[in-house]
Each structure stands twice: as structure tokens, then as C-alpha cells.
């Protein structure tokens, strides 16, 4: 992990707990089969709540859409998931939504599916121009900002005051702040497209967590937006679960 001041050293916490055994790839199918009659007809397959920004996005999208779902977990010990969390490869395993006999993976696909399923939830703005803008910045997050991901990996349980951000990530940070500034100024906040959170807020929520973890300096408007996102009940639930998560990855839990 790039650092401007020091070479990361492995953490040596004596009480490190071993991650649970690898979950089966059939976890969602088993979860669906185990449901009682009348239970939610949806399963969201996730990986680590502490480390996986993509799982967080899928979770927030389902919560914002008002979808009742149960969770299935794929352990961070799964080789494909571990490679994704360490930015060594991409994984299409999580998040994945199983709903009414359909299987949807990839966060943008999940977002569009949920918008079609329940358009009144407001995952996309009503105004056509705003919808196009929302899709554009969501797609930009989906496919870009590789330097940010590498320099500031997701880690909700960690906090690094005064962290020196790798110079290569500064451009990504400036671009994200520019997106936020434009959206908040155009649509009036407190969310990116106005009074209620949308697909775009779900896509940028992990950035708010990363900026907090690594103590990234922000202007007052961007700080306020981060505080608004982190205060969302769905975000609060996710972060509480992340802090209780026993899984730890020594490659990401380092002393800076």
C-alpha cells in the first residue's frame, strides 16, 4: 500500500481471531431454501462488512429501495473474494441479489433492477436530466478511481489520524470533491441529488468511510456530506456489524 511517510508493517495484535471457514458458493441458494413461509423472497450475498466497499454499496441499494432481504456471506478466506479485497483482481461474486427467481450481480445492475422493481423508492431522480447526471457519476465511481482504492483501502474498524495520502490518489480525491460540490450546489443537498439518497449516494458512501478512516482533509460542505451519509440508519447498521466482524486481513490491518 503506497504511503508517503513509512513502509507499512504487519499488525501484531495478540488477540487476532481466525476468520471463519470458507463459505460455499451456494450460500444464497441455501439461505433461500431455509426461509420460512412468508419470509423475505430475497437474499443478498455479501463478503466482509469491514473491507468490502462493493458489498456495502449493494446493501445500501437494497435498504434504500425498501427491499426485505436476508444476508448470505462469502468468507474473506474465499480466494476470489480475498483477491478482490486486496485489489489483485475483480470478483463478480459479490454483491449478488437473488430475488423472485432472478440472480443479479454487479452493483450498477442491482441498482437499475431495484429502480425498475420499485421506481417510487427514488434510487434515480424523477427529472430526466438529473437521472442522466446520477447515472453518469455512479458509472464514474463504478469504473474509476483506481488510485484512491489502492491508497485508501476500505477498513471501517481502522482510523489513521494525520495519514499522508499517496500523491497518486490526490487527483481522485479532488475529482470526487468536485463531483460532490457540483451535485450539492445544483440539487441543494443534503444528499447528492436533493432531499433523499439515491443510487449515487450508495455508490459514494464507501468513499465517506474511507475519508474518515484516513483522516482526509475536506472542505466544510464535503465534511457535512460525509457526516450525513455516515448518519444514515443503514450505514449505522452496517458499520456496527463491521466493528463486530471477527474476520481480519493482516495485509490491510497495518500500522502506518
C-alpha positions in Angstrom: 0.0 0.0 0.0 1.6 3.3 -1.0 2.5 5.6 1.8 4.3 8.9 1.7 5.9 8.5 5.1 6.6 4.9 6.1 6.6 1.4 4.9 3.6 -0.5 6.3 4.4 -3.1 8.9 2.2 -6.1 9.7 0.0 -5.6 12.7 0.9 -7.7 15.7 -2.3 -7.7 17.7 -2.1 -10.7 20.0 -5.8 -11.4 20.1 -6.3 -11.7 16.4 -9.2 -14.1 15.7 -9.1 -16.5 12.8 -11.6 -15.9 10.0 -14.4 -18.4 9.8 -14.2 -21.3 7.3 -14.8 -20.6 3.6 -18.5 -20.2 2.8 -19.9 -22.2 0.0 -20.7 -20.5 -3.3 -24.2 -21.9 -2.9 -24.8 -19.8 0.3 -27.6 -17.8 -1.3 -29.4 -20.9 -2.6 -29.2 -22.5 0.8 -30.5 -19.3 2.5 -33.4 -19.1 0.2 -34.3 -22.8 0.8 -34.1 -22.3 4.6 -36.6 -19.4 4.7 -39.9 -19.9 6.5 -43.1 -19.3 4.5 -43.7 -15.5 4.4 -40.1 -14.7 4.9 -38.4 -12.1 2.5 -38.1 -13.6 -1.0 -34.7 -12.1 -1.5 -31.1 -12.9 -0.5 -28.2 -10.6 -0.7 -24.8 -12.3 -0.9 -22.0 -10.2 0.7 -18.4 -10.6 1.8 -16.7 -8.6 4.5 -18.6 -5.7 6.0 -15.3 -4.2 7.2 -13.4 -4.4 4.0 -15.8 -4.7 1.1 -16.9 -1.4 -0.4 -18.9 -3.2 -3.2 -20.8 -5.2 -0.6 -21.7 -2.0 1.2 -23.0 -0.5 -2.0 -25.2 -3.5 -2.7 -26.5 -3.4 0.9 -27.3 0.3 0.8 -29.1 0.0 -2.5 -31.4 -2.7 -1.2 -32.1 -0.8 2.0 -32.8 2.4 0.1 -35.2 0.6 -2.2 -37.1 -0.8 0.8 -36.4 -4.4 -0.2 -36.8 -7.0 2.6 -33.9 -9.4 2.3 -31.8 -11.9 4.2 -28.0 -11.9 4.0 -25.7 -14.7 2.9 -22.0 -14.4 3.5 -18.9 -15.5 1.5 -15.9 -15.5 3.7 -12.9 -13.3 3.1 -11.0 -16.6 3.1 -12.5 -17.4 -0.3 -9.6 -17.0 -2.8 -11.6 -14.9 -5.3 -13.0 -12.6 -2.6 -9.6 -12.2 -0.9 -8.0 -11.3 -4.2 -10.7 -8.6 -4.8 -10.4 -7.1 -1.3 -6.6 -6.9 -1.8 -7.1 -5.2 -5.2 -5.4 -8.1 -7.0 -8.4 -8.9 -9.2 -12.1 -8.2 -9.8 -14.7 -10.5 -8.5 -18.3 -10.8 -9.8 -19.4 -13.0 -6.9 -20.5 -10.2 -4.5 -22.6 -8.4 -4.0 -25.3 -10.6 -5.6 -29.0 -10.3 -5.2 -31.3 -13.3 -5.6 -34.9 -12.1 -5.9 -38.1 -13.7 -7.2 -36.2 -16.3 -9.1 -33.7 -13.9 -10.6 -30.0 -13.5 -9.9 -28.5 -10.1 -10.3 -24.8 -9.2 -9.7 -22.7 -6.1 -10.1 -23.8 -3.0 -8.2 -25.0 -0.9 -11.1 -27.1 -3.9 -12.4 -28.6 -4.3 -8.9 -29.3 -0.5 -8.7 -31.1 -0.5 -12.1 -33.0 -3.6 -11.3 -34.2 -2.2 -8.0 -35.2 1.0 -9.7 -37.3 -0.9 -12.2 -38.8 -3.0 -9.3 -39.7 0.0 -7.2 -39.3 3.3 -9.0 -41.1 5.2 -6.3 -38.2 4.4 -3.9 -36.2 7.1 -5.7 -33.0 5.4 -6.5 -32.9 7.6 -9.6 -34.2 11.2 -9.7 -37.5 11.9 -11.4 -36.1 14.6 -13.6 -34.6 13.2 -16.9 -31.5 15.4 -16.8 -30.9 14.6 -13.1 -31.3 10.9 -13.9 -28.6 11.1 -16.6 -26.3 13.0 -14.2 -26.9 10.5 -11.4 -26.1 7.6 -13.8 -23.0 9.3 -15.1 -21.4 9.9 -11.7 -22.4 6.5 -10.5 -20.8 4.9 -13.5 -17.7 7.0 -12.9 -17.3 5.6 -9.4 -18.0 2.1 -10.7 -15.3 2.1 -13.2 -12.7 4.7 -12.0 -10.7 6.0 -9.0 -8.3 3.1 -9.0 -5.6 5.1 -7.2 -8.0 6.0 -4.4 -8.9 2.4 -4.0 -5.3 1.4 -3.8 -4.1 4.1 -1.5 -7.1 4.1 0.9 -8.5 0.6 1.1 -11.8 0.2 2.9 -11.3 -0.5 6.6 -14.2 0.7 8.8 -12.5 -0.5 12.1 -9.3 1.4 11.4 -8.5 5.1 12.0 -5.3 6.7 10.9 -5.1 10.4 12.1 -2.8 12.5 10.0 -2.5 9.9 7.3 -0.3 11.0 4.4 -2.2 10.2 1.2 -0.1 8.9 -1.7 0.3 11.6 -4.2 -1.2 9.5 -7.0 -4.6 9.4 -5.1 -4.9 13.2 -4.7 -6.3 13.6 -8.2 -9.0 11.1 -7.4 -9.9 12.9 -4.2 -10.1 16.2 -6.0 -12.3 14.8 -8.6 -14.7 13.3 -6.1 -14.9 16.5 -4.1 -15.6 18.3 -7.4 -18.5 15.9 -8.1 -19.9 16.4 -4.6 -19.6 20.2 -4.9 -21.4 20.3 -8.2 -24.2 18.0 -7.1 -24.8 19.6 -3.7 -24.7 23.0 -5.3 -27.1 22.1 -8.1 -29.6 20.0 -6.2 -29.5 21.6 -2.8 -28.4 18.7 -0.7 -28.1 17.2 1.9 -27.7 14.3 -0.5 -26.1 14.4 -3.9 -29.5 14.8 -5.7 -31.5 16.6 -3.1 -33.5 15.7 -0.1 -33.3 11.9 -0.3 -30.5 9.5 -1.0 -30.2 7.9 -4.5 -28.1 5.4 -6.3 -25.3 7.9 -6.4 -25.2 8.2 -2.7 -24.9 4.4 -2.3 -22.0 4.4 -4.8 -20.1 7.2 -2.9 -20.9 6.0 0.6 -17.7 3.9 0.9 -15.7 7.0 0.0 -17.2 8.8 3.0 -16.0 5.9 5.2 -12.5 5.9 3.6 -12.1 9.7 4.0 -13.0 9.2 7.7 -10.7 6.2 8.2 -7.7 8.0 6.7 -8.5 11.5 8.0 -8.6 13.1 4.6 -8.8 16.9 4.8 -12.1 18.2 3.3 -13.9 21.4 2.8 -16.9 22.1 5.2 -19.5 21.1 2.6 -17.8 17.8 1.8 -17.4 17.1 5.5 -21.1 17.8 6.1 -22.0 15.4 3.3 -19.8 12.6 4.7 -21.5 13.2 8.1 -24.9 13.0 6.5 -24.1 9.7 4.8 -22.5 8.1 7.8 -25.5 9.0 9.9 -27.9 7.1 7.6 -29.6 4.3 9.6 -28.5 1.7 7.0 -24.9 3.0 7.3 -25.0 2.9 11.1 -26.3 -0.7 11.0 -23.5 -1.7 8.5 -20.7 0.0 10.5 -21.9 -1.6 13.8 -21.8 -5.0 12.2 -18.4 -4.3 10.6 -16.9 -3.5 14.0 -18.2 -6.8 15.4 -16.8 -8.8 12.5 -14.2 -11.4 13.6 -12.5 -11.6 10.2 -9.3 -9.7 9.9 -6.8 -9.4 7.0 -3.2 -8.8 8.1 -2.4 -7.3 4.7 -4.9 -4.5 5.3 -4.7 -4.2 9.1 -1.3 -2.5 9.2 0.5 0.1 11.3 1.0 3.3 9.3 
